[in-house]
Amino acid sequence: MSEKNNVTMQEKDLQKVSSKQKVGKIFVMIALYAFLILMALIIIFPFYWMLISSVKTIDEYKLPVPTLFPRKILLSNYVDAFNTAKLGTLFVNTLYVGLVSTILSLVITVISAFAFARLEFKGRNALFAALLATMMIPGELFTITNYITVNAFGWMHTFTVLIVPFLVSVFYIYLLRQNFLQIPNELYLAAKVDGTSDLKYLWKVMIPLSLPTLISITILKMMGAWNSYVWPRLVANDEAHRLITNGLRNAFTDSTGEVNIPVQMAAVAIVSFPLFMVFIFLRKYIMKGVSRSGIKG
């Protein structure tokens, strides 16, 4: 009887410990999800405020106590924003700069990454290390020298000055090179034995196998062109070459210096919409491309 009692007591103790662990795990999960929900609300609230502000009247927006939901929904703010800021022209300019710079940057990135990953030439590793070292230099330090250079070339207030200075990205070259290194070198050697040229091997083998990374680079490059602000304002701020980010700066300020915030918020919502769609539908390609490029072998 004593042995049975001991076994029963041990089972009860184990059940108590197990139940305590389960309760502890439940509390941890509740705390974790509460924290995640709180962080999500903090992140989402600015976007919510932008949307509700974009459909308010200017009088409601100026109320001493802000309203968390508009009393009167004014969708005409979006029409006013599109016409006032000439968003059609801004969209065309930004798309042109983004597409051209992305295509040219992809060509340079693919060729450079292939050279550093597969071609054997003297000083390859030293040159690549020097390129990586330039990533440690803040981009703002190049602004003055780039400005002097493009001014000497006569590129000011042209689309060329918005495209050419940022065609080469060391980060994109590094990202794609790491992905190329995952492709077995035996494939390249076998292709060379069969008489395949480097460009044909690059086009037929390496690019298809590295497509997720190329898609990620394309998305990031387009988003960079869409969000660029400082450089376009310095070198091409005239109306014919103005991009979206600069076009919204003073478009909604009247002669008295007052800014129509609801209409400006509507313009910001219109401009942000394409980026939201890109993130929602293409985020898996960004994550897949970056994760594949981080592992060699």
C-alpha positions in Angstrom: 0.0 0.0 0.0 2.8 2.4 0.8 4.4 1.9 -2.6 1.0 2.6 -4.3 0.5 5.7 -2.2 4.0 7.0 -3.1 3.3 6.4 -6.8 0.0 8.2 -6.5 1.6 11.2 -4.7 4.3 11.4 -7.4 1.7 11.4 -10.1 -0.2 14.2 -8.3 3.0 16.2 -7.9 3.8 15.8 -11.6 0.2 16.8 -12.5 0.6 19.9 -10.3 3.9 20.8 -11.9 2.5 20.2 -15.4 -0.6 22.3 -14.7 1.6 25.1 -13.3 3.7 25.0 -16.5 0.7 25.1 -18.7 -0.7 28.1 -16.8 2.7 29.8 -17.0 2.8 29.2 -20.8 -0.7 30.6 -21.1 0.2 33.8 -19.2 3.4 34.2 -21.3 1.4 33.8 -24.5 -1.2 36.3 -23.3 1.5 38.8 -22.4 3.3 38.3 -25.7 0.1 38.8 -27.8 -0.9 41.8 -25.8 2.5 43.3 -26.4 2.3 42.6 -30.1 -1.2 44.0 -30.4 0.0 47.2 -28.6 2.9 47.6 -30.9 0.7 47.0 -33.9 -1.7 49.7 -32.7 1.1 52.1 -32.2 2.4 51.5 -35.7 -1.0 51.5 -37.4 -2.3 54.7 -35.6 -0.3 57.2 -37.7 -1.8 55.7 -40.9 -5.3 55.7 -39.4 -4.8 59.3 -38.5 -3.7 60.1 -42.0 -6.8 58.5 -43.5 -9.3 60.1 -41.2 -7.6 63.5 -41.5 -7.8 63.2 -45.3 -11.6 63.2 -45.3 -12.2 65.9 -42.7 -13.1 69.5 -43.3 -10.4 72.0 -42.4 -12.6 73.5 -39.7 -12.9 70.0 -38.0 -9.2 69.4 -38.3 -8.5 72.7 -36.4 -10.7 71.8 -33.5 -8.9 72.0 -30.1 -9.9 68.5 -29.3 -9.2 66.2 -32.2 -11.9 63.8 -33.4 -11.0 60.1 -33.9 -13.7 59.8 -36.6 -14.7 62.5 -39.0 -18.1 64.1 -38.4 -18.5 64.6 -42.1 -16.6 62.5 -44.7 -15.3 64.8 -47.5 -14.1 62.6 -50.3 -13.6 65.7 -52.5 -10.3 66.3 -50.7 -8.8 63.5 -52.9 -9.9 65.2 -56.1 -8.6 68.6 -54.8 -5.3 66.9 -53.8 -4.9 65.3 -57.2 -5.6 68.5 -59.1 -3.8 71.0 -56.8 -0.5 69.0 -56.6 -0.7 67.9 -60.3 -0.2 64.4 -59.2 -0.6 63.0 -62.7 2.6 64.7 -63.8 4.4 63.8 -60.6 3.4 60.1 -61.0 4.7 60.1 -64.6 8.0 61.7 -63.7 8.6 59.4 -60.8 7.6 56.3 -62.7 10.0 57.3 -65.6 12.9 57.9 -63.2 12.1 54.7 -61.2 11.8 52.4 -64.2 14.8 53.7 -66.1 17.1 53.7 -63.1 15.9 50.3 -62.0 16.5 48.7 -65.4 20.0 50.2 -65.8 20.9 49.4 -62.1 19.8 45.8 -62.6 22.1 45.4 -65.6 25.1 46.9 -63.8 24.3 44.8 -60.6 24.0 41.5 -62.5 27.2 41.9 -64.5 29.2 43.1 -61.5 27.9 40.4 -59.2 28.7 37.7 -61.9 32.2 39.1 -62.3 32.9 39.0 -58.5 31.3 35.6 -58.1 32.6 33.6 -61.1 35.3 35.3 -63.1 38.9 34.9 -62.0 41.0 38.1 -62.3 43.8 39.6 -60.3 42.8 41.7 -57.4 39.2 40.5 -57.4 38.9 40.0 -53.7 40.8 43.2 -52.9 38.5 45.2 -55.2 35.4 43.7 -53.7 36.6 44.5 -50.2 37.2 48.1 -51.2 33.7 48.3 -52.6 32.3 46.9 -49.3 34.3 49.5 -47.4 32.5 52.3 -49.2 29.3 51.1 -47.5 30.7 52.4 -44.3 30.6 56.0 -45.6 27.3 57.9 -45.1 25.7 58.7 -48.4 25.2 62.3 -47.3 29.0 62.8 -47.6 28.8 62.3 -51.4 26.1 64.9 -51.8 28.4 67.9 -52.3 30.9 66.2 -54.6 28.0 64.7 -56.6 26.4 68.1 -56.9 29.7 69.7 -58.1 30.2 66.9 -60.6 26.7 67.0 -62.2 26.8 70.7 -62.3 30.0 70.6 -64.2 28.5 68.1 -66.7 25.5 70.4 -67.2 23.0 67.9 -66.0 21.1 70.1 -63.6 17.3 70.1 -63.9 17.3 67.0 -66.2 16.1 63.5 -65.7 19.7 62.3 -66.2 20.8 63.9 -62.9 18.1 61.9 -61.1 19.1 58.6 -62.7 22.8 58.3 -63.3 24.4 59.1 -59.9 22.6 56.2 -58.2 22.9 53.4 -60.8 25.6 51.5 -58.8 24.6 50.1 -55.5 27.3 48.1 -53.6 24.6 46.6 -51.3 22.7 45.2 -54.3 25.9 43.8 -55.8 26.8 42.2 -52.5 23.4 40.7 -52.2 23.3 39.2 -55.7 26.9 38.0 -55.5 26.1 36.0 -52.3 23.2 34.4 -54.2 25.4 33.6 -57.2 27.9 31.9 -54.9 25.2 29.4 -53.8 25.1 28.1 -57.4 27.6 25.2 -57.7 30.7 26.2 -59.6 30.7 22.8 -61.3 27.8 24.1 -63.5 29.9 27.0 -64.7 32.9 24.8 -65.4 30.7 22.2 -67.3 29.1 25.0 -69.3 32.6 26.4 -70.2 33.7 22.9 -71.4 30.6 22.8 -73.6 31.6 26.1 -75.1 28.9 28.2 -73.5 29.8 31.9 -73.2 29.8 33.7 -69.9 26.8 35.9 -71.0 24.8 32.9 -72.2 25.5 31.0 -68.9 24.5 34.1 -66.9 21.3 34.5 -68.9 20.3 30.9 -69.0 21.4 29.6 -65.6 22.3 32.1 -63.0 19.6 34.7 -63.6 16.7 32.1 -63.4 18.2 30.5 -60.3 18.5 34.0 -58.6 15.2 35.3 -59.6 13.8 35.9 -56.1 16.9 38.1 -55.2 16.5 40.0 -58.5 12.8 40.6 -57.7 13.8 41.9 -54.3 16.4 44.2 -55.7 13.9 45.5 -58.3 11.3 46.2 -55.6 13.8 48.0 -53.3 15.2 50.1 -56.1 11.8 51.2 -57.2 10.8 52.1 -53.6 14.1 54.0 -53.2 13.3 56.1 -56.4 9.7 56.6 -55.2 10.8 57.9 -51.7 13.9 59.9 -52.7 13.7 63.5 -51.5 16.9 65.3 -50.7 18.8 64.8 -54.0 15.8 65.6 -56.3 15.1 68.8 -54.4 18.7 69.9 -54.8 19.3 69.2 -58.5 15.9 69.0 -60.2 13.2 70.9 -58.4 11.7 72.6 -61.4 8.1 71.7 -62.3 9.0 69.7 -65.4 11.3 67.3 -63.5 9.8 67.4 -60.0 9.1 64.0 -58.3 6.3 63.1 -56.0 8.1 63.7 -52.7 9.1 67.2 -53.6 5.8 68.0 -55.4 3.9 67.7 -52.2 6.0 70.1 -50.2 4.5 73.5 -50.9 1.6 72.5 -53.2 -1.1 73.0 -50.5 0.1 76.3 -49.0 -2.0 79.4 -49.9 -0.9 83.0 -50.3 -1.2 83.6 -46.5 1.1 80.7 -45.7 -1.7 78.5 -44.3 -1.5 74.8 -45.3 -4.7 72.9 -46.1 -3.8 69.8 -44.0 -6.8 67.6 -44.9 -6.1 68.0 -48.7 -2.4 67.4 -48.0 -3.1 64.2 -46.1 -5.3 63.1 -49.0 -2.3 63.6 -51.4 -0.1 61.6 -49.0 -2.6 58.8 -48.9 -2.7 58.7 -52.7 1.1 58.6 -53.0 1.4 56.0 -50.2 -1.1 53.6 -51.7 1.2 52.1 -54.4 3.8 51.3 -51.8 1.3 49.6 -49.5 0.2 47.4 -52.4 3.8 46.6 -53.2 4.4 45.6 -49.6 1.2 43.5 -49.3 1.5 41.5 -52.5 5.3 41.3 -52.9 6.7 41.1 -49.3 7.3 37.4 -49.6 9.7 38.0 -52.6 11.6 40.5 -50.6 12.0 38.2 -47.6 12.8 35.2 -49.8 15.4 37.0 -51.8 17.2 38.5 -48.8 17.1 35.2 -46.8 18.6 33.2 -49.8 21.4 35.7 -50.2 22.5 35.4 -46.6 23.6 31.8 -46.8 26.5 30.5 -48.8 26.8 26.9 -49.8 
